[in-house]
Amino acid sequence: MEIEMKVKGLVVDPISKMPIVVLENP
């Protein structure tokens, strides 16, 4: 299961361990 933690517009992928900045919330 792919779990994404969204904190203040910041999406952290536990698999890639890479922080991704999102401009919009789906």
mmCIF file as Biopython writes it, N, C-alpha, C and O atoms, coordinates in Angstrom:
data_model
#
loop_
_atom_site.group_PDB
_atom_site.id
_atom_site.type_symbol
_atom_site.label_atom_id
_atom_site.label_alt_id
_atom_site.label_comp_id
_atom_site.label_asym_id
_atom_site.label_entity_id
_atom_site.label_seq_id
_atom_site.pdbx_PDB_ins_code
_atom_site.Cartn_x
_atom_site.Cartn_y
_atom_site.Cartn_z
_atom_site.occupancy
_atom_site.B_iso_or_equiv
_atom_site.auth_seq_id
_atom_site.auth_asym_id
_atom_site.pdbx_PDB_model_num
ATOM 1   N N  . MET A ? 1  ? 0.836  -1.208 0.000  1.0 0.0 1  A 1 
ATOM 2   C CA . MET A ? 1  ? 0.000  0.000  0.000  1.0 0.0 1  A 1 
ATOM 3   C C  . MET A ? 1  ? 0.866  1.251  0.000  1.0 0.0 1  A 1 
ATOM 4   O O  . MET A ? 1  ? 1.845  1.338  0.742  1.0 0.0 1  A 1 
ATOM 5   N N  . GLU A ? 2  ? 0.505  2.208  -0.826 1.0 0.0 2  A 1 
ATOM 6   C CA . GLU A ? 2  ? 1.277  3.443  -0.898 1.0 0.0 2  A 1 
ATOM 7   C C  . GLU A ? 2  ? 0.642  4.517  -0.020 1.0 0.0 2  A 1 
ATOM 8   O O  . GLU A ? 2  ? -0.450 5.013  -0.300 1.0 0.0 2  A 1 
ATOM 9   N N  . ILE A ? 3  ? 1.354  4.860  1.047  1.0 0.0 3  A 1 
ATOM 10  C CA . ILE A ? 3  ? 0.816  5.851  1.986  1.0 0.0 3  A 1 
ATOM 11  C C  . ILE A ? 3  ? 1.536  7.187  1.840  1.0 0.0 3  A 1 
ATOM 12  O O  . ILE A ? 3  ? 2.763  7.248  1.915  1.0 0.0 3  A 1 
ATOM 13  N N  . GLU A ? 4  ? 0.772  8.253  1.631  1.0 0.0 4  A 1 
ATOM 14  C CA . GLU A ? 4  ? 1.387  9.572  1.481  1.0 0.0 4  A 1 
ATOM 15  C C  . GLU A ? 4  ? 1.027  10.469 2.659  1.0 0.0 4  A 1 
ATOM 16  O O  . GLU A ? 4  ? -0.143 10.614 3.012  1.0 0.0 4  A 1 
ATOM 17  N N  . MET A ? 5  ? 2.041  11.063 3.254  1.0 0.0 5  A 1 
ATOM 18  C CA . MET A ? 5  ? 1.798  11.974 4.375  1.0 0.0 5  A 1 
ATOM 19  C C  . MET A ? 5  ? 1.792  13.411 3.869  1.0 0.0 5  A 1 
ATOM 20  O O  . MET A ? 5  ? 2.815  13.923 3.414  1.0 0.0 5  A 1 
ATOM 21  N N  . LYS A ? 6  ? 0.631  14.055 3.953  1.0 0.0 6  A 1 
ATOM 22  C CA . LYS A ? 6  ? 0.537  15.434 3.463  1.0 0.0 6  A 1 
ATOM 23  C C  . LYS A ? 6  ? 0.639  16.419 4.621  1.0 0.0 6  A 1 
ATOM 24  O O  . LYS A ? 6  ? -0.261 16.515 5.455  1.0 0.0 6  A 1 
ATOM 25  N N  . VAL A ? 7  ? 1.750  17.146 4.658  1.0 0.0 7  A 1 
ATOM 26  C CA . VAL A ? 7  ? 1.945  18.125 5.728  1.0 0.0 7  A 1 
ATOM 27  C C  . VAL A ? 7  ? 2.235  19.509 5.156  1.0 0.0 7  A 1 
ATOM 28  O O  . VAL A ? 7  ? 3.304  19.751 4.596  1.0 0.0 7  A 1 
ATOM 29  N N  . LYS A ? 8  ? 1.263  20.418 5.305  1.0 0.0 8  A 1 
ATOM 30  C CA . LYS A ? 8  ? 1.420  21.797 4.836  1.0 0.0 8  A 1 
ATOM 31  C C  . LYS A ? 8  ? 1.872  21.850 3.386  1.0 0.0 8  A 1 
ATOM 32  O O  . LYS A ? 8  ? 2.823  22.560 3.058  1.0 0.0 8  A 1 
ATOM 33  N N  . GLY A ? 9  ? 1.195  21.101 2.511  1.0 0.0 9  A 1 
ATOM 34  C CA . GLY A ? 9  ? 1.508  21.154 1.079  1.0 0.0 9  A 1 
ATOM 35  C C  . GLY A ? 9  ? 2.737  20.346 0.726  1.0 0.0 9  A 1 
ATOM 36  O O  . GLY A ? 9  ? 3.249  20.430 -0.390 1.0 0.0 9  A 1 
ATOM 37  N N  . LEU A ? 10 ? 3.216  19.550 1.701  1.0 0.0 10 A 1 
ATOM 38  C CA . LEU A ? 10 ? 4.403  18.747 1.412  1.0 0.0 10 A 1 
ATOM 39  C C  . LEU A ? 10 ? 4.060  17.264 1.398  1.0 0.0 10 A 1 
ATOM 40  O O  . LEU A ? 10 ? 3.611  16.719 2.407  1.0 0.0 10 A 1 
ATOM 41  N N  . VAL A ? 11 ? 4.268  16.615 0.267  1.0 0.0 11 A 1 
ATOM 42  C CA . VAL A ? 11 ? 3.964  15.189 0.170  1.0 0.0 11 A 1 
ATOM 43  C C  . VAL A ? 11 ? 5.233  14.354 0.254  1.0 0.0 11 A 1 
ATOM 44  O O  . VAL A ? 11 ? 6.148  14.515 -0.553 1.0 0.0 11 A 1 
ATOM 45  N N  . VAL A ? 12 ? 5.279  13.462 1.240  1.0 0.0 12 A 1 
ATOM 46  C CA . VAL A ? 12 ? 6.470  12.630 1.405  1.0 0.0 12 A 1 
ATOM 47  C C  . VAL A ? 12 ? 6.165  11.179 1.044  1.0 0.0 12 A 1 
ATOM 48  O O  . VAL A ? 12 ? 5.314  10.542 1.665  1.0 0.0 12 A 1 
ATOM 49  N N  . ASP A ? 13 ? 6.858  10.668 0.049  1.0 0.0 13 A 1 
ATOM 50  C CA . ASP A ? 13 ? 6.649  9.290  -0.384 1.0 0.0 13 A 1 
ATOM 51  C C  . ASP A ? 13 ? 7.578  8.352  0.380  1.0 0.0 13 A 1 
ATOM 52  O O  . ASP A ? 13 ? 8.797  8.414  0.224  1.0 0.0 13 A 1 
ATOM 53  N N  . PRO A ? 14 ? 6.987  7.469  1.219  1.0 0.0 14 A 1 
ATOM 54  C CA . PRO A ? 14 ? 7.730  6.539  2.072  1.0 0.0 14 A 1 
ATOM 55  C C  . PRO A ? 14 ? 8.555  5.555  1.261  1.0 0.0 14 A 1 
ATOM 56  O O  . PRO A ? 14 ? 9.521  4.979  1.762  1.0 0.0 14 A 1 
ATOM 57  N N  . ILE A ? 15 ? 8.170  5.368  0.007  1.0 0.0 15 A 1 
ATOM 58  C CA . ILE A ? 15 ? 8.880  4.414  -0.852 1.0 0.0 15 A 1 
ATOM 59  C C  . ILE A ? 15 ? 10.108 5.064  -1.480 1.0 0.0 15 A 1 
ATOM 60  O O  . ILE A ? 15 ? 11.197 4.489  -1.481 1.0 0.0 15 A 1 
ATOM 61  N N  . SER A ? 16 ? 9.921  6.255  -2.007 1.0 0.0 16 A 1 
ATOM 62  C CA . SER A ? 16 ? 11.026 6.952  -2.681 1.0 0.0 16 A 1 
ATOM 63  C C  . SER A ? 16 ? 11.846 7.765  -1.681 1.0 0.0 16 A 1 
ATOM 64  O O  . SER A ? 16 ? 12.983 8.155  -1.948 1.0 0.0 16 A 1 
ATOM 65  N N  . LYS A ? 17 ? 11.225 8.010  -0.512 1.0 0.0 17 A 1 
ATOM 66  C CA . LYS A ? 17 ? 11.877 8.826  0.522  1.0 0.0 17 A 1 
ATOM 67  C C  . LYS A ? 17 ? 12.214 10.208 -0.026 1.0 0.0 17 A 1 
ATOM 68  O O  . LYS A ? 17 ? 13.187 10.839 0.388  1.0 0.0 17 A 1 
ATOM 69  N N  . MET A ? 18 ? 11.386 10.666 -0.969 1.0 0.0 18 A 1 
ATOM 70  C CA . MET A ? 18 ? 11.640 11.984 -1.562 1.0 0.0 18 A 1 
ATOM 71  C C  . MET A ? 18 ? 10.460 12.926 -1.327 1.0 0.0 18 A 1 
ATOM 72  O O  . MET A ? 18 ? 9.322  12.609 -1.673 1.0 0.0 18 A 1 
ATOM 73  N N  . PRO A ? 19 ? 10.745 14.083 -0.737 1.0 0.0 19 A 1 
ATOM 74  C CA . PRO A ? 19 ? 9.728  15.113 -0.485 1.0 0.0 19 A 1 
ATOM 75  C C  . PRO A ? 19 ? 9.276  15.777 -1.783 1.0 0.0 19 A 1 
ATOM 76  O O  . PRO A ? 19 ? 10.108 16.226 -2.570 1.0 0.0 19 A 1 
ATOM 77  N N  . ILE A ? 20 ? 7.973  15.843 -2.010 1.0 0.0 20 A 1 
ATOM 78  C CA . ILE A ? 20 ? 7.470  16.461 -3.234 1.0 0.0 20 A 1 
ATOM 79  C C  . ILE A ? 20 ? 6.527  17.616 -2.891 1.0 0.0 20 A 1 
ATOM 80  O O  . ILE A ? 20 ? 5.563  17.450 -2.144 1.0 0.0 20 A 1 
ATOM 81  N N  . VAL A ? 21 ? 6.824  18.772 -3.446 1.0 0.0 21 A 1 
ATOM 82  C CA . VAL A ? 21 ? 5.987  19.946 -3.168 1.0 0.0 21 A 1 
ATOM 83  C C  . VAL A ? 21 ? 4.786  19.996 -4.108 1.0 0.0 21 A 1 
ATOM 84  O O  . VAL A ? 21 ? 4.940  20.056 -5.328 1.0 0.0 21 A 1 
ATOM 85  N N  . VAL A ? 22 ? 3.593  19.971 -3.527 1.0 0.0 22 A 1 
ATOM 86  C CA . VAL A ? 22 ? 2.384  20.018 -4.347 1.0 0.0 22 A 1 
ATOM 87  C C  . VAL A ? 22 ? 1.714  21.384 -4.251 1.0 0.0 22 A 1 
ATOM 88  O O  . VAL A ? 22 ? 1.604  21.960 -3.169 1.0 0.0 22 A 1 
ATOM 89  N N  . LEU A ? 23 ? 1.270  21.892 -5.396 1.0 0.0 23 A 1 
ATOM 90  C CA . LEU A ? 23 ? 0.641  23.209 -5.420 1.0 0.0 23 A 1 
ATOM 91  C C  . LEU A ? 23 ? -0.857 23.103 -5.160 1.0 0.0 23 A 1 
ATOM 92  O O  . LEU A ? 23 ? -1.484 24.040 -4.666 1.0 0.0 23 A 1 
ATOM 93  N N  . GLU A ? 24 ? -1.421 21.937 -5.504 1.0 0.0 24 A 1 
ATOM 94  C CA . GLU A ? 24 ? -2.859 21.768 -5.324 1.0 0.0 24 A 1 
ATOM 95  C C  . GLU A ? 24 ? -3.180 20.515 -4.532 1.0 0.0 24 A 1 
ATOM 96  O O  . GLU A ? 24 ? -2.451 19.525 -4.594 1.0 0.0 24 A 1 
ATOM 97  N N  . ASN A ? 25 ? -4.282 20.565 -3.783 1.0 0.0 25 A 1 
ATOM 98  C CA . ASN A ? 25 ? -4.738 19.392 -3.032 1.0 0.0 25 A 1 
ATOM 99  C C  . ASN A ? 25 ? -5.911 18.748 -3.759 1.0 0.0 25 A 1 
ATOM 100 O O  . ASN A ? 25 ? -6.970 19.361 -3.898 1.0 0.0 25 A 1 
ATOM 101 N N  . PRO A ? 26 ? -5.729 17.515 -4.220 1.0 0.0 26 A 1 
ATOM 102 C CA . PRO A ? 26 ? -6.749 16.782 -4.981 1.0 0.0 26 A 1 
ATOM 103 C C  . PRO A ? 26 ? -7.970 16.468 -4.135 1.0 0.0 26 A 1 
ATOM 104 O O  . PRO A ? 26 ? -8.920 15.856 -4.625 1.0 0.0 26 A 1 
#
